[in-house]
Amino acid sequence: MLPAADAHAALARADAERKRFASLQAAYAIAGHELVRGEGGELFACKWGMAKRLRDLDDAEAFLQRIGGAPA
């Protein structure tokens, strides 16, 4: 079992990642694309029935800039 401080830090990191994903999802939508998380946690940028697999949130942010989206 994790000490309370470690558990709190883990929850804070998970919450920050969830918020970052939601912000990126909104930025993708504004850019006319969709950012989705697959069942295994992988990320995909989608548009017109096509999908690009992204390694992580940093990769999703870099791809958003390549497609002309504003930073999240």
Secondary structure as UniProt FT lines:
FT   HELIX           4..30
FT   TURN            31..32
FT   STRAND          34..37
FT   TURN            39..40
FT   STRAND          43..47
FT   TURN            48..49
FT   STRAND          50..54
FT   HELIX           57..66
FT   TURN            67..68
//
